[in-house]
């Protein structure tokens, strides 16, 4: 690990002294971003291959989104939902027309969108399906990552996420990810919903077997329960489709989205679903002071326009093919498996290669930023504005450190 400079070292010391130690970031102090590039306090440039966990699909500091944010912040930032504002209704319509869902419920963080979806699943189970209160169950998958609230971590299988935060909220059944048989065995008359990520991003870009989502759709239909998908990382273009579920040609009953919904400028998330599900919400039973605020709506509206008008979804599909081809021809014996869907990849290292984190530090020294996960996986997720030549350069760096 390279030594830090005086400037970066001072920031690191300050953070360590005054901040809670709930993260273990790479020692790079970013001060500026543009497109796929980040610049640190010492003036060194890095290609960003994490994209803030897919929040900056549109690239860092996209000028159109920045201008939209500046215009709105000078006009009106917050009213709360106690009053109406002129940015909220147009965004709702844009979201629904773009995605094909009937209604949208806006929140702030991804975890809030998931909490909203959980409430919707449970209330639908009682109001529509007729499950006896409070016996509704939700089927979830091993290896999931849906957020950090106490309810959400209660159905995680990651020991770091669940670390002595109990007691946890009941009502969740955890089954093997990718196994339709496991889901079917877990379904009972009290099953409200099946809730999974179509691709497990935090798990290391884990892609389920072909037909998994189609099978989940069939099981949900057969047993009169909902299929809700978490597309907070996988949605809005990351996989080469607007949503990852489109790769199997299905429609879930609802999705959670966030991150790239604002292009990384502001926390904006949403739960999208049908009228039948959304109609369980009535005034006063759920809300957020900042949810649907005019600043968030103006930013999200422009972020969606950039995604569509700059054809970033199509770009991810085209360049994802090139990324996969390049990764599969690396000259290294340290890689166990490469998993790719669009501009999203998990490079799984062999146990004999050691931990992934030291390789991420070596990549940092070569001017490329990416993140390890689950000890043996290097995640790759560049902003969707990346070029073919930049992908080639990045894979060359990866090949060099793994050689």
C-alpha positions in Angstrom: 0.0 0.0 0.0 1.5 3.3 -1.1 2.1 6.0 1.5 -0.3 8.9 1.5 0.8 12.5 0.9 0.6 15.2 3.6 -2.6 16.7 2.1 -4.5 13.4 1.9 -3.0 12.1 5.2 -4.4 15.1 7.0 -7.9 14.5 5.7 -7.6 10.8 6.6 -6.4 11.6 10.1 -9.2 14.1 10.6 -11.9 11.6 9.4 -10.5 8.9 11.6 -10.5 11.1 14.7 -13.9 12.7 14.3 -15.9 10.2 12.3 -17.5 6.9 13.3 -15.5 4.0 11.8 -18.4 2.4 10.0 -16.6 2.3 6.6 -13.2 1.2 5.4 -12.6 3.2 2.3 -9.6 3.2 0.0 -7.2 6.0 0.9 -8.0 8.4 -1.9 -9.4 11.9 -1.1 -11.5 13.0 -4.1 -12.2 16.6 -4.7 -13.5 16.8 -8.2 -15.4 14.6 -10.7 -16.1 14.8 -14.4 -17.5 12.0 -16.5 -15.7 8.8 -15.6 -12.8 10.6 -13.9 -12.2 11.7 -10.3 -9.4 14.0 -9.1 -7.8 13.8 -5.7 -6.5 16.6 -3.5 -3.0 16.1 -4.9 -4.2 16.6 -8.4 -4.0 12.9 -9.5 -6.7 11.7 -11.8 -8.4 8.3 -11.4 -10.9 6.4 -13.6 -13.9 5.6 -11.5 -15.0 1.9 -11.9 -17.5 2.0 -9.0 -19.7 4.9 -10.1 -20.8 5.4 -6.5 -22.5 2.0 -6.5 -24.3 2.9 -9.8 -25.5 6.3 -8.5 -23.5 8.1 -11.2 -24.5 6.1 -14.2 -24.8 9.5 -16.0 -21.2 10.3 -15.1 -19.8 12.6 -12.4 -21.1 16.2 -12.4 -23.1 15.9 -15.5 -23.6 19.5 -16.7 -27.3 19.2 -17.6 -28.2 17.7 -14.2 -26.0 20.2 -12.4 -27.8 23.1 -14.2 -31.2 21.7 -13.4 -30.3 21.5 -9.7 -28.9 25.0 -9.7 -32.0 26.4 -11.3 -34.3 24.7 -8.9 -32.3 25.4 -5.7 -32.6 29.1 -6.6 -36.4 28.8 -7.0 -37.7 26.4 -4.3 -36.0 23.5 -2.5 -38.5 22.1 0.0 -42.2 22.5 1.0 -42.8 19.1 2.6 -45.7 17.1 1.3 -48.0 19.2 3.5 -48.3 21.4 0.4 -48.0 20.7 -3.3 -45.3 21.8 -5.6 -45.0 22.1 -9.4 -42.0 19.7 -9.9 -43.6 16.6 -8.2 -46.5 15.8 -10.5 -44.5 16.0 -13.8 -41.8 13.7 -12.4 -44.4 11.1 -11.3 -45.8 11.1 -14.9 -42.4 10.8 -16.4 -41.4 7.9 -14.2 -44.6 6.0 -14.9 -44.6 6.6 -18.6 -40.9 5.6 -18.8 -41.2 2.5 -16.7 -44.7 1.3 -17.4 -45.8 1.2 -13.8 -49.1 2.8 -12.7 -47.9 4.8 -9.8 -44.7 6.0 -8.0 -44.1 6.8 -4.4 -41.0 9.0 -3.9 -38.6 8.7 -1.0 -35.0 9.7 -0.4 -32.6 6.8 0.2 -32.7 3.4 -1.3 -33.3 1.8 2.1 -36.4 4.1 2.4 -37.7 2.8 -0.9 -37.2 -0.8 0.4 -39.0 0.0 3.6 -41.9 1.5 1.6 -42.0 -1.7 -0.5 -42.1 -3.8 2.6 -45.1 -1.8 4.0 -46.8 -2.1 0.6 -46.3 -5.9 0.4 -47.6 -6.5 3.9 -50.6 -4.2 3.7 -51.6 -5.6 0.3 -51.4 -9.1 1.9 -54.0 -8.0 4.6 -56.2 -5.7 2.5 -56.3 -7.6 -0.8 -55.1 -11.2 -0.3 -56.9 -11.5 3.0 -54.0 -12.9 5.1 -54.8 -12.8 8.8 -53.1 -9.9 10.6 -50.2 -9.9 11.4 -49.1 -13.2 9.8 -47.8 -12.0 6.4 -44.5 -13.4 5.3 -42.1 -12.2 2.7 -39.6 -14.5 1.0 -36.1 -13.1 0.5 -32.8 -14.5 -0.8 -29.5 -15.4 0.8 -26.7 -13.0 0.0 -29.1 -10.1 -0.4 -28.3 -6.4 0.2 -31.4 -4.2 0.5 -30.1 -1.5 2.9 -29.1 -0.8 6.4 -32.2 -0.2 8.5 -32.9 -2.6 11.4 -35.8 -4.2 9.6 -33.7 -4.7 6.4 -30.6 -6.1 8.1 -32.8 -8.5 10.0 -33.2 -10.5 6.8 -29.6 -10.2 5.7 -27.2 -13.2 5.8 -24.1 -10.9 5.9 -22.6 -11.1 9.4 -21.3 -7.5 9.2 -24.8 -6.2 8.4 -26.5 -8.1 11.3 -23.7 -7.5 13.8 -25.4 -7.5 17.2 -28.2 -5.2 16.1 -31.1 -7.5 17.1 -33.8 -8.3 18.0 -34.9 -8.3 14.4 -38.3 -7.8 12.8 -40.0 -11.2 12.1 -41.9 -12.1 9.0 -39.2 -13.0 6.5 -38.1 -16.3 5.1 -34.6 -16.5 3.7 -34.0 -19.0 0.9 -31.2 -19.9 -1.5 -30.7 -17.3 -4.2 -31.3 -18.7 -7.7 -33.2 -21.7 -6.5 -36.9 -21.8 -7.6 -37.4 -25.1 -5.7 -36.3 -23.3 -2.5 -38.8 -20.5 -3.1 -41.6 -22.9 -3.9 -40.9 -24.9 -0.7 -41.1 -21.7 1.4 -44.5 -20.5 0.0 -47.5 -20.9 2.4 -51.0 -19.4 2.5 -49.4 -16.5 4.5 -46.9 -15.6 1.8 -47.4 -11.9 0.9 -44.5 -11.5 -1.6 -41.2 -12.7 -3.1 -38.7 -9.9 -2.8 -35.3 -10.3 -4.4 -32.6 -8.5 -6.4 -32.6 -9.6 -10.1 -28.8 -9.4 -9.8 -27.1 -9.3 -6.4 -24.8 -6.3 -6.8 -23.3 -6.0 -3.3 -23.0 -9.7 -3.3 -20.4 -9.5 -6.1 -22.6 -9.1 -9.3 -24.1 -12.5 -8.7 -26.3 -13.4 -11.7 -29.0 -16.0 -11.1 -29.6 -18.9 -13.6 -31.5 -18.2 -16.8 -35.2 -18.6 -16.2 -35.1 -17.7 -12.5 -37.1 -14.5 -12.7 -39.6 -16.1 -15.1 -40.0 -18.9 -12.6 -40.5 -16.4 -9.7 -43.2 -14.7 -11.8 -45.0 -18.0 -12.4 -44.8 -19.0 -8.7 -46.1 -15.6 -7.6 -49.0 -15.8 -10.1 -49.8 -19.4 -9.1 -49.9 -18.6 -5.3 -51.4 -15.2 -5.5 -48.5 -13.3 -4.0 -46.5 -10.3 -5.2 -43.2 -10.3 -7.0 -41.2 -7.2 -6.0 -37.7 -6.6 -7.3 -35.0 -4.4 -5.9 -33.5 -2.5 -8.8 -31.7 0.2 -6.9 -28.3 -0.8 -8.2 -29.3 -2.9 -11.3 -31.9 -0.5 -12.7 -31.8 2.6 -14.9 -29.4 1.2 -17.5 -26.7 -0.5 -15.6 -27.2 -4.0 -17.2 -27.9 -2.7 -20.7 -31.7 -2.6 -20.1 -33.7 0.0 -18.3 -34.4 -2.7 -15.7 -32.6 -6.0 -15.2 -35.9 -7.9 -15.2 -36.3 -7.0 -18.9 -33.5 -9.6 -19.8 -36.1 -12.3 -19.0 -39.1 -10.5 -20.5 -41.2 -10.4 -17.3 -43.0 -7.7 -15.4 -42.8 -7.7 -11.6 -45.6 -6.2 -9.5 -43.3 -3.5 -8.3 -39.7 -2.3 -8.1 -37.5 -0.1 -5.9 -35.2 2.3 -7.6 -32.7 5.0 -6.4 -29.1 5.8 -6.9 -29.0 6.8 -10.7 -32.4 8.3 -10.3 -30.6 11.5 -9.4 -27.4 10.9 -11.3 -25.6 11.1 -8.0 -26.5 14.7 -7.2 -29.1 14.2 -4.4 -30.8 11.3 -2.6 -33.9 10.4 -4.5 -35.6 7.0 -4.5 -38.9 5.5 -5.4 -41.2 2.5 -5.2 -43.0 1.9 -8.4 -46.0 -0.4 -8.6 -49.5 -1.1 -9.9 -52.7 0.7 -8.8 -53.8 -2.5 -7.0 -50.7 -2.3 -4.8 -50.4 1.4 -4.4 -54.0 1.9 -3.5 -53.2 0.3 0.0 -51.6 3.6 0.9 -54.0 6.2 2.3 -53.2 9.7 3.7 -51.2 9.7 6.9 -50.0 6.1 7.0 -46.6 6.6 5.3 -44.5 9.6 4.2 -41.3 11.6 4.3 -40.6 15.3 4.9 -38.1 15.3 2.0 -39.8 12.7 -0.2 -40.9 14.3 -3.5 -39.4 17.7 -2.6 -39.1 20.1 -5.6 -35.3 20.0 -5.7 -35.2 16.2 -5.8 -37.9 16.1 -8.5 -36.1 18.6 -10.7 -32.8 16.7 -10.4 -34.4 13.3 -11.0 -36.4 14.6 -14.0 -33.2 15.8 -15.7 -31.3 12.7 -14.7 -34.0 10.5 -16.5 -33.9 12.8 -19.6 -30.1 12.4 -19.8 -30.4 8.6 -19.5 -32.9 8.5 -22.4 -31.6 11.2 -24.6 -28.0 10.3 -24.4 -29.0 6.6 -25.0 -27.0 5.4 -22.0 -29.0 2.2 -21.7 -28.1 1.3 -25.2 -24.6 2.3 -24.6 -24.3 0.0 -21.6 -25.6 -2.9 -23.7 -23.1 -2.3 -26.5 -20.1 -1.6 -24.4 -21.0 -4.4 -22.0 -20.3 -6.9 -24.7 -16.9 -5.4 -25.2 -16.1 -5.3 -21.5 -17.0 -9.0 -21.1 -14.9 -10.0 -24.1 -11.9 -8.1 -22.8 -12.3 -9.5 -19.2 -12.5 -13.0 -20.5 -9.2 -12.7 -22.5 -7.1 -11.4 -19.6 -3.8 -13.3 -19.3 -4.0 -14.3 -15.6 -4.4 -17.5 -13.7 -5.8 -15.7 -10.6 -9.4 -15.5 -11.8 -12.0 -18.1 -10.8 -14.9 -16.6 -12.7 -16.0 -13.5 -14.5 -19.7 -12.4 -14.2 -20.9 -9.7 -16.6 -24.2 -8.1 -17.4 -24.0 -4.8 -19.3 -21.4 -2.5 -17.7 -21.4 -4.4 -14.5 -19.0 -7.2 -13.7 -17.7 -9.3 -10.8 -14.2 -10.6 -11.1 -14.1 -13.6 -8.7 -10.6 -14.4 -7.6 -9.3 -17.8 -6.7 -8.7 -18.4 -3.0 -5.0 -18.9 -3.9 -4.8 -15.4 -5.3 -5.5 -13.9 -1.9 -7.9 -11.1 -0.9 -9.3 -8.7 -3.5 -8.5 -5.5 -1.5 -4.8 -5.4 -2.1 -5.4 -5.6 -5.9 -7.8 -2.7 -5.6 -5.0 -0.7 -3.9 -2.6 -1.6 -6.7 -5.2 -0.5 -9.2 -5.6 2.8 -7.3 -1.8 3.4 -7.7 -2.3 2.9 -11.5 -5.1 5.4 -11.6 -8.2 3.1 -11.5 -10.7 3.0 -8.6 -12.8 0.0 -7.9 -14.1 -1.8 -4.9 -13.7 -5.3 -3.4 -16.6 -7.2 -1.8 -16.9 -10.5 0.0 -13.1 -10.8 0.2 -12.5 -12.5 -3.2 -14.5 -10.3 -5.6 -13.5 -7.1 -7.5 -16.6 -5.2 -8.6 -16.5 -3.2 -11.9 -19.2 -0.6 -12.6 -18.1 2.4 -14.5 -20.3 5.4 -15.4 -22.3 4.5 -18.5 -20.7 7.5 -20.3 -17.4 5.5 -20.5 -15.8 5.0 -24.0 -14.5 1.8 -25.6 -11.0 3.1 -25.3 -11.4 3.9 -21.6 -12.6 0.3 -21.0 -9.6 -1.0 -22.8 -7.3 1.0 -20.6 -9.0 -0.1 -17.5 -8.9 -3.8 -18.3 -5.2 -3.4 -19.2 -4.6 -2.1 -15.7 -6.6 -5.0 -14.2 -4.7 -7.5 -16.3 -1.4 -6.0 -15.2 -2.1 -6.2 -11.5 -3.5 -9.7 -11.7 -0.6 -10.9 -13.9 
